[in-house]
Amino acid sequence: MLEFFMNSIAICLFIVGIFITIIIFVKKNSATSLFLISLMISCLFYSLGNLFDDSLKWRDADDFVNVFTIVLATILLLIGIVVMVEQKLKDSEEMFRHLFEDAPYSVILFDQNGLINNCNFATENLFIKKKEDFIGKYIFEIFEFHNLSILLKNKLELMETNDFKEPIEFNFLRKDGSKVWLNLQLSSFKIYNGIFIQAIFRNITQQKRIEILEKEEMRKLKALDKMRAELIRRTSHEFKTPLNSIFSTSQYLLTNYKDHLNNDILKLIEIINRGGLRLTNLTKNLLDSFNLETDKLKLEKKKGDIIRLIKECASDFIVSIRNREIFLKQDFTGEIYIDMDRNRVAQVILNLISNAIKNTPPKGLIYISVQLENNYVDIIIKDTGIGLTKEEKGKLFKKFGKIERENIGMNIITEGSGLGLYISKKIIELHNGQILVESEGRNKGCTFIVRMPINSSDKN
């Protein structure tokens, strides 16, 4: 029974060994594996003979033979396993060798002293040198005439901390006299007891050329933008004096000589007056825009009553509201004091009320209210006018973000420079506040909320 059991174990070991060795042979056609297969098959038949044929004359049926059979089967199985493991290691090494050799970037391997052990084919192409020119030499020699040699030595000193994360960019003069920009990334790894460094070089010459062109274009754009801003500033200042003269003179004629002028002359003067007013406001907006861009717009903050300021601003539009047949409702009382530049905040409120009047058709309603929270106050200007689409809300506070509205079938005023809301937003932000806008869509009205802190710190 014991003999039967031991022969059965040997047969199983031989079968497993044959199976493993056949796999190796199929993959690599190895002569060693073919020899092992033949030997294992012979031993398998011998064990089968021991198990099933007790009448064979050449068989020594003693315990030594049985133990020897199992030991032999085990040894052959272990040999097969070792061969398979070695083959897997060879396959893995072959795969990584191909990855190393066929890498699109130059890869140089060197030890902690800088001695080069290997490099790939991309290195030959990049540096226009043979592989033999690298292997066995120190990497510092390759870059002897470049600042990179010093940088590499500094990097190697940091090897204990493995501080190779930051790449190095440098200009390299190749053997043929051409210059290329290279990006170098270092990483370290251990093999047995030795430390090796992998240097990966990428040719970034084209990228650098693009960067240089982009920087040059950016420099030109900045110069043009500076010229544009300066032109706006100078032009606005030059326009300011004659426009003030035109507007003030026409206003004087309308105020003092209205009864002495016939209707035709009066209409002409009114046209001149309106045009002068628009151009004067445009000039002011251009100057404000320039000052905001160049951080030259400074606030003069003082403690003031925001309720009183809103009332004064609303009263300036009594005539316009009456002419447009618009209803104005005001819902605020008392006093609320905040730190503000009174003239600049008035400019914002006047602009928002003016926009509400322009965009609300006759018989519409404009509602102005104030809500006080713990640390801020909301000035709410709501109208029942044309409203805003989602796309229009995205353009509102951009410079020259004028919304063009044509063929909408409503009696609204579309004139404007597209600077008012941009300037208003910037002024409120300088007060550490914000402007919010709400609208459910076309013909559903619009709500602007000016949110300002009760106690704000000066940004200027």
C-alpha positions in Angstrom: 0.0 0.0 0.0 2.8 2.4 0.9 4.6 1.5 -2.3 1.4 2.2 -4.3 1.0 5.6 -2.6 4.6 6.7 -3.2 4.4 5.7 -6.9 1.2 7.7 -7.2 2.9 10.8 -5.8 5.8 10.4 -8.2 3.4 10.0 -11.2 1.6 13.2 -10.2 4.9 15.1 -9.8 6.1 13.9 -13.2 2.8 14.9 -14.9 3.0 18.4 -13.4 6.6 18.7 -14.4 5.9 17.6 -18.0 3.1 20.1 -18.3 5.2 23.0 -17.0 8.2 22.0 -19.2 5.9 21.7 -22.3 4.7 25.3 -21.7 8.3 26.5 -21.7 9.1 24.5 -24.8 6.1 25.9 -26.7 7.1 29.4 -25.8 10.9 29.2 -26.5 11.6 25.9 -28.2 14.4 25.3 -25.7 16.6 22.2 -26.1 16.9 22.0 -22.3 13.1 21.9 -21.9 12.9 19.2 -24.6 15.5 17.1 -22.7 13.5 17.5 -19.5 10.3 16.5 -21.2 11.9 13.3 -22.5 13.5 12.5 -19.1 10.2 13.1 -17.2 8.2 10.9 -19.7 10.7 8.1 -19.2 10.5 8.4 -15.5 6.7 8.5 -15.7 6.5 5.2 -17.6 8.9 3.7 -15.1 6.7 4.8 -12.2 3.6 3.5 -14.1 5.4 0.2 -14.5 6.1 0.1 -10.8 2.5 0.9 -10.1 0.7 -1.5 -12.5 3.1 -4.2 -13.5 4.5 -6.2 -10.6 5.7 -9.0 -12.9 8.5 -7.0 -14.6 11.8 -8.8 -14.1 14.0 -5.7 -14.3 12.1 -4.0 -11.4 13.7 -3.9 -7.9 10.7 -3.6 -5.7 12.4 -2.2 -2.6 11.9 1.0 -0.6 15.1 2.5 -2.0 13.8 2.5 -5.5 10.5 4.0 -4.5 12.1 6.8 -2.5 14.6 7.4 -5.3 11.7 7.7 -7.8 9.9 10.3 -5.7 13.2 12.3 -5.1 14.0 12.2 -8.8 10.5 13.3 -9.7 10.7 16.2 -7.2 14.1 17.3 -8.5 12.9 17.2 -12.1 9.8 19.2 -11.1 11.9 21.8 -9.2 14.2 22.1 -12.3 11.2 22.7 -14.5 9.9 25.4 -12.1 13.3 27.1 -11.9 13.6 27.0 -15.7 10.1 28.5 -16.0 10.9 31.3 -13.5 14.1 32.0 -15.3 12.3 32.2 -18.6 9.8 34.6 -17.1 12.6 36.8 -15.8 14.2 36.7 -19.3 10.9 37.7 -20.8 10.5 40.6 -18.4 14.1 41.7 -19.0 13.5 41.5 -22.7 10.3 43.6 -22.4 12.0 46.3 -20.3 15.0 46.3 -22.6 12.7 47.0 -25.6 11.1 49.8 -23.5 14.5 51.2 -22.7 15.9 50.9 -26.2 12.8 52.1 -28.1 11.9 55.0 -25.8 11.2 58.2 -27.8 13.3 60.2 -25.3 17.0 59.9 -24.6 17.7 57.8 -21.5 21.2 57.6 -19.8 21.8 55.4 -16.8 24.8 56.2 -14.5 25.9 55.3 -11.0 26.1 57.5 -8.0 29.6 58.6 -9.0 28.4 59.7 -12.4 29.8 56.7 -14.4 27.6 55.9 -17.4 26.5 52.3 -17.6 24.1 52.4 -20.5 22.1 54.6 -22.9 19.4 54.0 -25.5 19.3 54.7 -29.3 17.4 58.0 -28.8 20.5 59.3 -27.0 22.7 58.7 -30.1 20.2 60.6 -32.3 19.8 63.5 -29.8 23.5 64.1 -29.1 24.8 62.9 -32.5 27.2 60.5 -30.8 27.7 56.8 -30.8 26.7 54.7 -27.8 30.4 53.9 -27.2 31.0 57.6 -26.7 28.8 57.4 -23.5 29.3 54.1 -21.9 32.2 54.0 -19.5 32.6 57.7 -19.3 31.4 60.1 -16.6 28.3 62.1 -17.3 30.1 65.3 -16.2 32.6 64.8 -19.1 29.7 64.7 -21.6 28.5 68.1 -20.4 31.9 69.5 -19.4 31.5 72.7 -21.2 27.9 73.3 -20.0 26.6 74.7 -16.7 24.7 71.4 -16.5 27.8 69.7 -15.2 27.7 71.8 -12.0 23.9 71.3 -11.7 24.3 67.5 -12.0 26.9 67.5 -9.3 24.6 69.5 -7.1 21.7 67.1 -7.8 23.8 64.0 -7.0 24.6 65.6 -3.6 20.9 65.5 -2.9 20.7 61.8 -3.7 20.0 60.8 -0.1 16.8 62.8 -0.1 16.0 61.7 -3.7 15.2 65.3 -4.5 15.1 64.9 -8.3 11.5 66.2 -8.8 12.3 69.6 -10.4 13.4 69.2 -14.1 16.3 71.2 -15.5 16.1 73.1 -18.8 19.3 74.1 -20.6 20.7 74.9 -24.0 23.1 72.3 -25.5 25.5 72.7 -28.4 25.6 69.4 -30.4 28.5 67.9 -32.3 27.2 69.3 -35.7 27.2 72.8 -34.3 23.4 73.0 -33.9 21.9 74.2 -30.6 18.9 72.5 -28.9 16.9 73.2 -25.8 16.8 70.1 -23.6 14.6 69.2 -20.6 16.3 66.9 -18.1 14.4 64.8 -15.5 16.4 62.7 -13.0 15.2 59.8 -10.9 17.1 57.3 -8.7 16.6 53.5 -8.1 18.4 50.7 -6.3 19.8 47.5 -7.8 21.2 45.1 -5.2 23.4 47.4 -3.0 24.1 50.0 -5.7 22.2 53.3 -6.4 21.7 54.3 -10.0 20.3 57.5 -11.6 18.2 57.6 -14.7 18.5 60.8 -16.8 15.7 61.4 -19.3 16.4 64.1 -21.9 13.7 65.6 -24.0 14.2 67.9 -27.0 12.1 70.9 -26.3 13.6 73.2 -28.9 10.3 73.6 -30.8 8.4 74.2 -27.5 10.9 76.9 -26.5 10.6 78.6 -29.9 6.9 78.8 -29.4 7.3 80.1 -25.9 9.7 82.8 -27.2 7.3 83.8 -29.9 4.4 83.9 -27.4 6.4 86.1 -25.0 7.3 88.4 -27.9 3.7 88.6 -29.0 2.6 89.1 -25.4 5.1 91.9 -25.1 3.8 93.5 -28.3 0.2 93.1 -27.1 1.0 94.8 -23.8 2.7 97.6 -25.6 -0.3 98.0 -27.9 -2.7 97.9 -24.9 -0.6 100.5 -23.1 -0.8 102.7 -26.3 -4.5 102.1 -26.5 -5.1 103.1 -22.9 -2.9 106.1 -23.2 -4.7 107.1 -26.4 -8.1 106.8 -24.6 -6.7 108.9 -21.7 -5.3 111.6 -23.9 -8.3 111.7 -26.3 -10.8 111.8 -23.4 -8.9 114.7 -21.8 -8.8 116.5 -25.1 -12.5 116.0 -25.7 -13.5 117.0 -22.2 -13.0 120.8 -22.5 -14.8 121.4 -25.9 -17.6 119.0 -25.0 -18.2 120.8 -21.7 -18.4 124.0 -23.6 -20.9 122.6 -26.1 -23.1 121.1 -23.4 -22.9 124.0 -21.0 -23.6 126.6 -23.8 -26.6 124.7 -25.2 -27.9 124.2 -21.7 -27.5 127.9 -21.0 -29.5 128.7 -24.2 -32.3 126.3 -23.3 -32.5 127.7 -19.8 -32.3 131.4 -20.4 -33.4 132.0 -24.0 -36.0 129.3 -24.5 -38.8 131.8 -24.9 -36.9 133.9 -27.4 -36.2 131.1 -29.8 -38.5 129.7 -32.5 -39.3 126.0 -32.5 -36.9 125.0 -35.3 -33.9 126.7 -33.5 -35.0 125.3 -30.2 -35.1 121.7 -31.5 -31.6 122.1 -33.0 -30.2 123.4 -29.7 -31.9 120.5 -27.9 -30.3 118.0 -30.3 -26.9 119.7 -29.7 -27.6 119.5 -25.9 -28.5 115.8 -25.9 -25.5 115.0 -28.1 -23.1 117.0 -25.9 -24.5 115.2 -22.8 -24.0 111.8 -24.3 -20.5 112.6 -25.4 -19.6 114.1 -22.0 -20.9 111.0 -20.2 -18.9 108.8 -22.7 -15.8 110.8 -22.0 -16.2 110.4 -18.3 -16.8 106.7 -18.6 -13.7 106.3 -20.8 -11.6 108.1 -18.2 -13.0 106.0 -15.4 -12.4 102.9 -17.4 -8.7 103.9 -17.9 -8.3 104.8 -14.2 -9.7 101.4 -13.2 -7.4 99.5 -15.5 -4.4 101.4 -14.2 -5.5 101.3 -10.6 -5.6 105.1 -10.6 -9.2 105.4 -9.5 -9.0 106.2 -5.8 -11.9 106.4 -3.4 -12.5 109.1 -0.9 -14.5 107.3 1.8 -16.5 108.9 4.5 -19.3 107.9 6.7 -22.6 108.8 4.9 -26.3 108.0 4.9 -27.0 105.7 2.0 -30.8 106.2 2.3 -30.5 109.9 1.7 -28.2 109.3 -1.2 -30.7 106.9 -2.9 -33.5 109.5 -2.5 -31.3 112.2 -4.1 -30.4 110.0 -7.0 -34.1 109.0 -7.6 -35.2 112.6 -7.5 -32.8 113.4 -10.4 -35.0 111.2 -12.7 -38.4 112.8 -12.0 -38.6 114.4 -15.4 -37.4 111.3 -17.3 -39.8 109.1 -15.4 -42.7 111.5 -16.1 -41.8 111.7 -19.8 -41.6 107.9 -20.1 -44.9 107.5 -18.2 -43.2 105.1 -15.8 -44.3 104.5 -12.2 -41.6 104.8 -9.5 -42.2 103.2 -6.1 -39.7 103.7 -3.2 -39.7 101.6 -0.1 -37.1 102.7 2.4 -37.1 105.0 5.5 -34.8 106.0 8.3 -31.0 106.3 8.1 -28.2 103.8 7.3 -24.7 105.0 7.6 -21.8 103.2 5.8 -18.3 104.0 4.7 -18.4 105.1 1.1 -17.2 107.4 -1.6 -20.4 109.4 -2.0 -19.9 110.5 -5.5 -18.9 107.1 -6.8 -21.7 105.3 -5.1 -24.1 107.9 -6.5 -22.6 107.2 -10.0 -23.6 103.5 -9.6 -27.1 104.2 -8.4 -27.7 106.8 -11.1 -26.5 104.3 -13.7 -28.8 101.5 -12.5 -31.9 103.7 -12.3 -31.1 105.1 -15.7 -30.8 101.6 -17.2 -34.1 100.6 -15.5 -35.8 103.6 -17.1 -34.4 102.9 -20.6 -35.3 99.2 -20.5 -38.8 99.7 -19.1 -41.6 100.5 -21.6 -44.3 103.1 -20.8 -46.8 102.2 -18.1 -44.1 100.0 -16.5 -43.0 100.0 -12.8 -39.6 100.7 -11.2 -39.3 99.6 -7.6 -36.4 100.7 -5.3 -36.0 99.2 -1.9 -33.4 98.7 0.8 -32.8 95.7 3.0 -30.6 95.7 6.0 -28.8 92.6 7.2 -26.3 92.1 10.1 -23.2 93.2 8.3 -24.3 94.6 4.9 -27.1 96.5 3.2 -28.8 95.6 -0.1 -30.0 98.3 -2.5 -32.6 96.7 -4.8 -33.6 98.3 -8.1 -36.3 96.2 -9.8 -38.2 96.9 -13.0 -40.9 95.3 -15.1 -39.0 95.9 -18.4 -37.4 93.9 -21.1 -35.6 91.5 -18.9 -32.4 89.6 -19.6 -31.7 86.2 -21.3 -29.1 83.9 -19.9 -26.7 84.9 -22.7 -27.2 88.6 -22.0 -26.5 88.2 -18.3 -23.1 86.8 -19.2 -22.2 90.0 -21.1 -23.6 92.5 -18.6 -20.5 93.5 -16.6 -17.9 93.2 -19.3 -16.2 96.2 -20.7 -18.0 97.5 -23.8 -20.5 94.7 -23.1 -23.4 96.6 -24.6 -26.4 94.4 -25.3 -27.8 94.9 -28.8 -31.6 94.6 -28.8 -33.4 94.9 -32.2 -36.8 94.1 -33.4 -38.2 93.3 -30.0 -41.3 95.3 -30.4 -41.1 97.4 -27.3 -40.6 101.1 -26.7 -37.2 101.0 -25.0 -34.0 103.2 -25.3 -31.0 101.2 -26.6 -28.3 103.9 -26.6 -25.2 103.5 -24.4 -21.5 102.8 -24.5 -21.5 99.4 -22.6 -19.2 100.8 -19.9 -21.7 101.9 -17.2 -22.2 98.4 -15.6 -18.5 97.5 -16.0 -17.5 100.7 -14.1 -20.3 100.3 -11.5 -19.2 96.7 -10.7 -15.6 97.8 -10.2 -16.6 100.8 -8.0 -18.7 98.5 -5.7 -15.9 95.9 -5.6 -13.5 98.7 -4.5 -16.0 99.2 -1.6 -15.7 95.4 -0.8 -19.2 94.9 -2.1 -20.8 93.2 -5.1 -23.5 93.7 -7.7 -26.0 90.9 -8.4 -28.5 90.6 -11.2 -31.6 88.5 -11.4 -34.0 88.0 -14.4 -36.3 85.2 -15.4 -36.0 86.0 -19.1 -37.3 88.2 -21.9 -40.1 90.5 -20.9 -40.0 89.4 -17.3 -38.3 92.3 -15.8 -34.9 92.6 -14.1 -33.5 93.1 -10.6 -30.2 94.6 -9.7 -28.9 94.2 -6.1 -26.0 96.4 -4.8 -24.7 94.7 -1.7 -22.4 96.9 0.4 -20.8 96.1 3.8 -21.8 98.3 6.8 -18.2 98.5 7.9 -15.8 98.1 5.0 -12.0 98.3 5.0 -10.5 100.5 2.5 -8.7 98.8 -0.4 -7.0 101.9 -1.6 
